[in-house]
Amino acid sequence: MDASAPIASVVIPARDAAAVIGVQLAALAAQPEADRLEVLVVDNGSSDSTSAVVRSWRDRLPGLRLIEARDRASQSYARNVGIAAAQCEQILLCDADDHVDGGWAAHLLAALTSADSVVGLVVGWDGGSLRPRTSGQECFEPRFDFLPAFGSNNAAFTKRAWTAVGGFDEVIEVGEDIDLSWRMQLAGYTLACAPRARVFGRERSTAASTFRQTYGYGKGQVALYAKHRSAGMPRSSTRDGLRRLGSLVLHVGDVAHSPAMRTYWGARAGWRCGRIAGSLRHHTLNL
């Protein structure tokens, strides 16, 4: 075996990420295995200086490659392009605006020796000092009362498993990582947890951005149900959904109390509105 050959490919989709991607690349350059990581940044049609920023890191990340994926704006599409171009069997995923912790790659790769896919731990981060704002989701917590899943901002899997199930579903706009993980498990591939493989996930800072994010999550949950109900994913309780909608109306006045309350209310409202939009789109009631 060539001792200088890359041991894993890190795939990072990026679109207009010039202001943030340097932080993530610095974190990857600090990994003990940095010299043996193939880092593929997939530029998904950026209109800023993302490409120039990425190129400026080539002297610190020897395995850094910049790949163009401009046919359509889609993280699923960008990841599929990057993974298809990867040289290694071991694929690691992270996002352009987050910060992988020290030892991240080593912990994922250690878990990947005995599993086909791996989920790490994501903790909330305000973009400043590396102090977690949240404790993170348990690795094997079932998603939407169905199966556990990895998230595309902190995951690893074999290229063989990705190929076998057809890669990311580029039709699903949000939740495509959960869908891929579920399809891998339903096809018989294993999922392991690596809680020491931490990623500091950049949290949204305004009520409007939080609303947009959770709106996408809500739509994505309904899309997942429409696709996986035949495999056993349960429908969400309509009664509970209506109760939560009622609670939003009752507490709409909270938005005037503080920015934190506006963000909290906006997050809840985004989920509900997304679920309504998803129900209409997929012709199924899933509030």
Residue pairs with C-beta under 8 A, 6 or more apart in sequence:
4 36
5 36
6 36
6 37
6 38
6 63
6 87
6 88
7 33
7 36
7 37
7 88
7 90
7 109
8 33
8 36
8 37
8 38
8 88
8 90
8 91
8 92
8 105
8 109
8 156
9 37
9 38
9 39
9 40
9 82
9 83
9 86
9 87
9 88
9 90
9 91
9 92
10 28
10 37
10 38
10 39
10 40
10 92
10 93
10 94
10 105
11 40
11 42
11 79
11 82
11 83
11 86
11 91
11 92
11 93
12 21
12 24
12 39
12 40
12 41
12 42
12 82
12 93
12 94
12 95
12 96
13 42
13 44
13 69
13 75
13 78
13 79
13 82
13 95
13 96
14 21
14 41
14 42
14 43
14 44
14 46
14 50
14 54
14 78
14 96
15 43
15 44
15 45
15 46
15 50
15 73
15 75
15 78
16 46
16 47
16 48
16 50
17 46
17 48
17 50
17 53
17 96
17 97
18 46
18 48
18 49
18 50
18 52
18 53
19 48
20 96
20 97
20 202
21 41
21 50
21 53
21 54
21 96
21 97
22 53
22 57
23 97
23 99
24 94
24 95
24 96
24 97
24 98
24 99
24 100
25 39
25 41
25 54
25 57
25 60
25 61
25 64
26 60
27 99
27 100
27 101
27 104
28 34
28 37
28 39
28 61
28 94
28 100
28 105
29 57
29 60
29 61
30 102
31 37
31 100
31 102
31 103
31 104
31 105
31 106
32 103
32 106
33 105
33 106
33 109
34 61
34 62
35 62
35 63
36 63
37 61
37 63
37 92
37 105
38 63
38 65
38 86
38 87
38 88
39 61
39 63
39 64
39 65
40 65
40 67
40 82
40 85
40 86
41 50
41 54
41 64
41 65
41 66
41 67
41 96
42 67
42 68
42 69
42 78
42 79
42 81
42 82
43 50
43 51
43 54
43 66
43 67
43 68
43 69
43 70
44 69
44 70
44 73
44 74
44 75
44 77
44 78
45 69
45 70
45 72
45 73
51 66
54 64
54 66
55 66
57 64
58 64
65 85
67 81
67 82
67 85
69 77
69 78
69 81
69 82
71 77
74 170
74 173
75 152
75 176
76 168
76 169
76 170
76 172
76 176
77 168
77 170
79 93
79 152
79 168
80 167
80 168
80 170
83 91
83 159
83 162
83 167
84 167
86 159
88 159
89 158
89 159
89 160
90 109
90 112
90 156
90 158
90 159
91 156
91 157
91 158
91 159
91 162
92 105
92 108
92 109
92 155
92 156
93 152
93 153
93 154
93 155
93 156
93 177
94 100
94 104
94 153
94 154
94 199
95 152
95 153
95 201
97 202
98 122
98 125
98 153
98 154
98 199
98 200
98 201
98 202
99 125
99 130
99 199
99 200
99 202
100 154
100 198
100 199
100 200
101 130
101 197
101 198
101 199
101 200
103 196
103 197
104 120
104 154
104 197
104 198
104 199
107 120
107 194
107 196
107 197
108 118
108 120
108 155
108 156
108 194
108 197
109 156
110 194
111 118
111 156
111 192
111 193
111 194
111 197
112 118
112 156
112 157
112 158
112 192
114 192
115 190
115 191
115 192
116 157
116 158
116 160
116 161
116 184
116 189
116 190
116 191
117 150
117 155
117 156
117 157
117 158
117 161
117 181
117 184
117 189
117 190
117 191
117 192
118 150
118 155
118 156
118 157
118 191
118 192
118 193
118 194
118 197
119 139
119 140
119 148
119 149
119 150
119 151
119 154
119 155
119 181
119 191
119 192
119 193
119 194
120 139
120 150
120 154
120 155
120 156
120 194
120 195
120 197
120 198
120 199
121 136
121 137
121 139
121 154
121 194
121 195
121 196
121 197
121 198
121 199
122 136
122 137
122 151
122 153
122 154
122 198
122 199
122 200
122 201
123 132
123 133
123 134
123 135
123 136
123 198
123 199
123 200
123 201
124 132
124 133
124 134
124 136
124 200
124 201
124 203
125 131
125 132
125 133
125 200
125 201
125 202
125 203
126 133
126 202
126 203
126 205
127 202
127 203
127 205
130 200
132 200
133 203
136 198
139 148
139 193
139 194
139 195
140 148
140 193
141 148
142 148
143 149
143 178
144 178
144 221
144 224
144 225
144 233
144 234
144 236
145 233
145 234
146 182
146 228
146 232
146 233
146 234
147 181
147 182
147 185
147 186
148 181
148 191
148 193
149 177
149 178
149 181
149 182
149 191
150 156
150 157
150 177
150 181
150 191
151 177
151 178
152 176
152 177
153 199
153 201
154 197
154 198
154 199
154 201
155 177
155 181
156 194
156 197
157 184
157 189
161 184
161 187
161 189
162 180
162 184
164 184
164 187
164 189
165 180
165 183
165 184
165 187
165 189
166 183
167 180
168 176
168 177
168 179
168 180
169 176
169 179
169 180
169 227
170 176
172 179
172 220
172 223
172 224
172 227
173 216
173 219
173 220
173 223
174 216
174 217
174 219
174 220
174 223
175 217
175 220
175 221
175 223
175 224
176 220
178 220
178 224
179 224
179 227
179 228
181 191
182 224
182 228
182 231
184 191
185 191
186 231
204 210
204 212
204 213
204 263
206 263
207 255
207 259
207 262
207 263
207 265
207 266
208 266
210 263
210 266
210 267
210 270
211 266
211 267
211 269
211 270
211 273
212 270
213 267
213 270
214 266
214 267
214 268
214 269
214 270
214 271
214 274
215 270
215 271
215 273
215 274
215 277
216 270
216 274
217 270
217 271
217 274
218 270
218 271
218 272
218 273
218 274
218 275
218 276
218 277
218 278
219 274
219 275
219 277
219 278
219 281
220 274
220 278
221 236
221 274
221 275
221 278
221 286
222 274
222 275
222 278
222 279
222 281
222 282
222 284
222 286
223 278
223 281
223 282
224 233
225 233
225 235
225 236
225 282
225 284
225 286
226 282
226 284
229 235
235 284
235 285
235 286
236 275
236 286
236 287
238 285
238 287
240 287
241 272
241 275
241 286
241 287
242 287
244 268
244 272
244 287
245 272
245 287
247 268
248 265
248 268
248 269
248 272
251 265
252 265
254 261
254 262
254 264
254 265
255 261
255 262
255 265
255 266
272 287
275 286
275 287
276 287
278 286
279 285
279 286
279 287
